[in-house]
Amino acid sequence: MAGRGTAEAELPGEIREALLRGRWYFQRGEQPGFLAVAGPEGPLVAAFSSVAELARYAGACEWFSTLGEDLMTLLPEDHGLVVDLAGRAPQLLPAELLDPLRPDATDNMEPSGVSDPRE
């Protein structure tokens, strides 16, 4: 995949839809937040498409999950994803590919399923 600072890259439509509409699972660390590792194109968070895929990578572990649309609001700006790291076809999604899916800071988007009680 193209590195940072190269020509604009786009996620194929089916990958984009699966990412945004899916439920994603993450290994839970001792501190709140995502566990990140250094990747070839910047920091990466390992995301898993199921608890079984997470277990294939980490064995029995504590975990949490979130919906893809919410993930784009929670994932640190400079972090990419590696999907199903120990699976048959792991997918590297550098931060630059995810940037168009992230809400702008001025959008005031709320995570799906959460409403403001003041409204």
Secondary structure, DSSP 8 states (H G I E B T S, - for coil): ---TTSS-----HHHHHHHHHSEEEEE--SSSS--EEEETTEEEEEEBSSHHHHHHHH-S--EEEEEHHHHHHHS-TT-EEEESTTSSS-EEE-HHHHGGGS--GGG----TT---TT-
